[in-house]
Amino acid sequence: MNKSDKIYVAGHRGLVGSAIVRLLEQKGFHNIVTRSHGELDLNRQEQVEAFFKSERPGYVFLAAARVGGIGANSEFPARFIYDNLAIALNIIHSAKIFGTAKLINLGSSCVYPKLAPQPLKEEYLLSGPLEPTNEAYAVAKIAAIKMCRHYNSEYGTNFISLMPTNLYGPGDNFDLAGSHVLAALIRKFHLARLLSLNDLKGIHRDLCHRSKDSAYHSMTDRKLVSELGNQGIFSDRVVLWGTGAPFREFLHVDDLAAACLFLMQAPDSLSIGEIINVGVGKDIAIDELAELIRSIVSFEGKISFDNSRPDGTPRKLLDISRILKLGWKPGIALKEGLAATYSWYCRYC
Ligand SMILES: NC(=O)c1ccc[n+]([C@@H]2O[C@H](COP(=O)([O-])OP(=O)(O)OC[C@H]3O[C@@H](n4cnc5c(N)ncnc54)[C@H](OP(=O)(O)O)[C@@H]3O)[C@@H](O)[C@H]2O)c1
């Protein structure tokens, strides 16, 4: 890949897409094409084909998707399956028609069966039933993997699917209702800390800045405190979903961007097989993660767990030996990445 090659980053405003653009720019790639959701709806086949026809990107990072935590996945399974199937179908097919030399398809560790042995090896794909709370999302992601694989075998394309573990970092979605666990924890502890300091102005600022819901702007302090209570956020404690027992692995998004670029530039990437895991190869229990974030945020209250809420998959650790063998490894330790992410969060609220 040359510095002047045309590179399309789909989903460039998202967590992954923005990290890929940041990295490409740092490395001197200067022909990056992006379109916001408003400018190009990737669910619409005719719009995607017209875009590829006029731009003809040589390289594509497919980082656009409908993404969310357990709550959003359980509540909106139809939107998760439709949007993710449509985006994959439209981009992968257009990339083939309009001659894209190489495409990186972002999958997810949710594609693996709920009870697959740990750590998860690439060959466990489709070896058992999926976690029901995110089945719709996972099925769409598996369809995208299979599209890439079958397009490669029938049409000779060079489309690779990466399975990243849980991600975090600057640009994450911190929405209390739709975010993933790590971002939700940062925000909950941050708001609880403000509450413990009686910093209601700070809470107003945070909620108005980060929530699409304009109701927060006119909310009285009392109503605000009661709203936070509904989310498990109190001045002396934070209540978290589930038991705290599941284990999860977390990769800083800048490490993922580095892995995406590494694989985009790897000469023999097709030999890696259908999919390749990207993670840190180490996991942490949610209660331990919560404790780590509590201390980074400097919230002095307690942590309790609401075990009437679902836990999701008991453990999800990726086997990353395949990518390690190719010569890539993660560089950002969890504690350091969390502290940097929290500083970023504080700068933007
Ligand atoms: N976040 C994680 O922990 C994680 C873990 C493993 C894998 N991944 C994978 O990484 C990829 C990117 O995830 P992310 O966390 O970066 O998601 P994200 O922050 O939600 O970003 C997704 C982007 O896609 C755009 N998008 C969604 N639907 C679109 C549409 N119909 N047309 C045009 N743009 C659309 C969004 O734009 P709008 O916001 O304007 O809609 C957004 O910019 C996904 O494939 C995901 O499965 C993520």
The ligand as an SDF file (V2000), in Angstrom:
LIG
                    3D

 48 52  0  0  0  0  0  0  0  0999 V2000
  -16.4090   -1.4010   20.0990 N   0  0  0  0  0  0  0  0  0  0  0  0
  -16.0010   -2.6190   20.3590 C   0  0  0  0  0  0  0  0  0  0  0  0
  -15.7240   -2.9950   21.5170 O   0  0  0  0  0  0  0  0  0  0  0  0
  -15.7960   -3.6150   19.2440 C   0  0  0  0  0  0  0  0  0  0  0  0
  -15.2910   -4.8740   19.5690 C   0  0  0  0  0  0  0  0  0  0  0  0
  -15.0980   -5.8030   18.5710 C   0  0  0  0  0  0  0  0  0  0  0  0
  -15.4120   -5.4790   17.2790 C   0  0  0  0  0  0  0  0  0  0  0  0
  -15.8790   -4.2570   16.9690 N   0  0  0  0  0  0  0  0  0  0  0  0
  -16.2220   -4.0200   15.5690 C   0  0  0  0  0  0  0  0  0  0  0  0
  -15.5720   -2.8630   15.0750 O   0  0  0  0  0  0  0  0  0  0  0  0
  -16.4300   -2.2180   14.1260 C   0  0  0  0  0  0  0  0  0  0  0  0
  -16.5860   -0.7600   14.5020 C   0  0  0  0  0  0  0  0  0  0  0  0
  -17.1310   -0.6630   15.8090 O   0  0  0  0  0  0  0  0  0  0  0  0
  -17.0900    0.6980   16.6370 P   0  0  0  0  0  0  0  0  0  0  0  0
  -17.0200    0.3110   18.0540 O   0  0  0  0  0  0  0  0  0  0  0  0
  -16.0920    1.6150   16.0550 O   0  0  0  0  0  0  0  0  0  0  0  0
  -18.5610    1.2450   16.3760 O   0  0  0  0  0  0  0  0  0  0  0  0
  -19.0850    2.7440   16.5010 P   0  0  0  0  0  0  0  0  0  0  0  0
  -18.1850    3.5530   17.3650 O   0  0  0  0  0  0  0  0  0  0  0  0
  -20.5170    2.6590   16.8410 O   0  0  0  0  0  0  0  0  0  0  0  0
  -18.9310    3.2860   15.0120 O   0  0  0  0  0  0  0  0  0  0  0  0
  -19.6640    2.7400   13.9800 C   0  0  0  0  0  0  0  0  0  0  0  0
  -19.7050    3.7500   12.8630 C   0  0  0  0  0  0  0  0  0  0  0  0
  -20.4930    3.2110   11.8050 O   0  0  0  0  0  0  0  0  0  0  0  0
  -21.3460    4.2500   11.3220 C   0  0  0  0  0  0  0  0  0  0  0  0
  -22.5630    3.6880   10.7590 N   0  0  0  0  0  0  0  0  0  0  0  0
  -23.4340    2.8390   11.3500 C   0  0  0  0  0  0  0  0  0  0  0  0
  -24.4460    2.5710   10.5250 N   0  0  0  0  0  0  0  0  0  0  0  0
  -24.1990    3.2640    9.3760 C   0  0  0  0  0  0  0  0  0  0  0  0
  -24.8830    3.3930    8.1590 C   0  0  0  0  0  0  0  0  0  0  0  0
  -26.0380    2.7430    7.9080 N   0  0  0  0  0  0  0  0  0  0  0  0
  -24.3620    4.2010    7.2170 N   0  0  0  0  0  0  0  0  0  0  0  0
  -23.2100    4.8770    7.4390 C   0  0  0  0  0  0  0  0  0  0  0  0
  -22.5070    4.7830    8.5720 N   0  0  0  0  0  0  0  0  0  0  0  0
  -23.0050    3.9910    9.5380 C   0  0  0  0  0  0  0  0  0  0  0  0
  -21.6600    5.0750   12.5310 C   0  0  0  0  0  0  0  0  0  0  0  0
  -22.0800    6.3510   12.1470 O   0  0  0  0  0  0  0  0  0  0  0  0
  -23.2570    7.0670   13.0010 P   0  0  0  0  0  0  0  0  0  0  0  0
  -22.7630    7.0760   14.4180 O   0  0  0  0  0  0  0  0  0  0  0  0
  -23.3540    8.4100   12.3810 O   0  0  0  0  0  0  0  0  0  0  0  0
  -24.4580    6.1920   12.8110 O   0  0  0  0  0  0  0  0  0  0  0  0
  -20.3070    5.0760   13.2450 C   0  0  0  0  0  0  0  0  0  0  0  0
  -19.4880    6.1180   12.7740 O   0  0  0  0  0  0  0  0  0  0  0  0
  -17.7380   -2.9860   14.1240 C   0  0  0  0  0  0  0  0  0  0  0  0
  -17.7650   -3.8730   13.0510 O   0  0  0  0  0  0  0  0  0  0  0  0
  -17.7110   -3.7670   15.4030 C   0  0  0  0  0  0  0  0  0  0  0  0
  -18.3910   -4.9710   15.3030 O   0  0  0  0  0  0  0  0  0  0  0  0
  -16.0880   -3.2990   17.9220 C   0  0  0  0  0  0  0  0  0  0  0  0
  1  2  1  0
  2  3  2  0
  2  4  1  0
  4  5  1  0
  4 48  2  0
  5  6  2  0
  6  7  1  0
  7  8  2  0
  8  9  1  0
  8 48  1  0
  9 10  1  0
  9 46  1  0
 10 11  1  0
 11 12  1  0
 11 44  1  0
 12 13  1  0
 13 14  1  0
 14 15  2  0
 14 16  1  0
 14 17  1  0
 17 18  1  0
 18 19  2  0
 18 20  1  0
 18 21  1  0
 21 22  1  0
 22 23  1  0
 23 24  1  0
 23 42  1  0
 24 25  1  0
 25 26  1  0
 25 36  1  0
 26 27  1  0
 26 35  1  0
 27 28  2  0
 28 29  1  0
 29 30  1  0
 29 35  2  0
 30 31  1  0
 30 32  2  0
 32 33  1  0
 33 34  2  0
 34 35  1  0
 36 37  1  0
 36 42  1  0
 37 38  1  0
 38 39  2  0
 38 40  1  0
 38 41  1  0
 42 43  1  0
 44 45  1  0
 44 46  1  0
 46 47  1  0
M  CHG  2   8   1  16  -1
M  END
$$$$
